[in-house]
Amino acid sequence: MSDIIQLLPDSVANQIAAGEVIQRPASVVKELVENAIDAGANQIKINLKDAGRTLIQVTDNGKGMSPSDARLAFERHATSKIKSASDLFSIRTMGFRGEALASIAAVADVELRTKQEGDELGTRLHIVASEVKSQEADNCPEGSNFSIKNLFFNVPARRKFLKANSTELKHIITEIQRVALANPELSFSLIHNDSVIYDLPSENQRKRIVNIFGKNINQSLVPVQTDTTIIRISGYIGQPRFARKTMGEQFFFVNGRFMRHPYYHKAVLRAYEKILPPETVPAYFLYFEVDPGTIDINIHPTKTEVKFEDERSAWHIIHACIREALGKFSVMPSIEFDQAGAIDIPIAPTPGTLIPEPEIQVNPAYNPFEEEKKAPVNPFQQSPNWTKDPNLKSWDKLYQGFERTNDIPDTEEEIFSDETEEVNQQPSQRSFNEETENGQLNHNFLQVKNKYIISPVKSGLMVIDQRRAHERVLFEHFMAVLEKNPGISQRQLFPPRLELHAADAEVLDSILDELKKLGFEIRKADEQAFFVEGVPSMLSHLDARELVEKLLEDVKNRPVDVKEEIKTNLAQALARASAINYGSVLKTEEISELFDSLFACKTPNYSPTGKKIITIISLEEFEKLLK
């Protein structure tokens, strides 16, 4: 029998490796930007076309490469970062595996132009699907310029499953945010289809956070700082009242590298225990400095997972550090000494100075045995509201209308009998009679804990979740509007201005057409600012800014590509954003209208996300409970 084991060609092996390292255009951007940082660049420019599908161009002013290094850099496991296995335990660079460029070149059309400092000419290298097409001298500036064209052109399945441009751009923005936050001393610019998304100068940590996430986040940042023998922590955390319901502003960095760490995320949440609004996540930007020998970053090709040698100790340090920062913010008030009425702190006397004894002021005219009742008067300070001659005229008019009539009951029995008749004459919202005089079903409702609506049915009691019911009603309304007629808009007298960071601005920009069909009128002021000039008329009672912010929070983490799915998910998100909250007190008329609207829906039993709205508690269950 012949041998069946054979070595794969390098081009195939590189494509397999690319499946691990290069998952989408954002992976290419991440690897190229990290290489630029390792090359000593302080200015990095990223230019994109069609969210990276057509072009990803990364230009830096780093030290560049020689002709031989430029060619060798595209070989698998070729790296300048490590020379022996022991170097893996002292890594301080961003990249070290030597897989990124080989993987990129295996699935794209790559052109590199690079030049070292002091060289007269640089090098131009052209590689397509791991095959070197040309290498020649080139007149280019110092540094490196990578152009990645037609990503996944030779892997149709991978290209087919790329998401919409707005989704892929969101992932690229997320990667740029991580690198830019970890390196605030470097300047970054991100351009997409000739539109500037980021233009970040060299700055400090706080300014970098504000420039990325908007001016509104500045007021919520609380500084964090601690230094121990195990770990050094610095950065900022968000105040509890600014916490949001979705992730997006939570960042851990270790030795200048972004990392994901669910265990330490729990340490942060535990520090916020009992002070966060329900179902919200605080913002945090925490920078860790540790001995490289105590962590392992070589556990995943994307290098975003880091293993700590002493995780438990670091967990407690993180928890205590954040608790301390929150304590300082909440407990230590600021003292403004220039305020009127501030406490006068005397200057310490010089030695030998006689300090006068404190004097006690008394009223010598005060007589505790005086029989005449007088209003208490401060003998040292007369109250400006006190009048010596109070107005006692017309005092008897206070009792007008209380004259005794024949209608007032004389006895206790008459009082209680009148109350009983009055209660019996009121329309019964407390009772649960199902039949009216005509034999028709009479909807009697009871709102429990301002969360559930209970109504009697023949088999027992019907329990309705009021928020989920409202979501279902709104969802079917919005779907009907999107499919048939444009929604009616209610114009805002003073349109609120929304300042968004780049990722949220891209998400909102991508759904503006669909929002317009629903009745929203949102005008783009600049790249990251919008005016909400109108909202759907049925939602005009809600705060326009808060409504759009809730809608964004829901939409941005659930991107879809198919047009019909966009409508469905947008209707779901808007229904959740505008549905009544738990704890809302509803009038009888409102409950009745919600009840009727719910059972007019196509699917009244389940919410748009598939959760139960209605349940029936049978009479048999009641009987079991009372046995």
Disulfide bonds with the S-S distance in Angstrom:
none
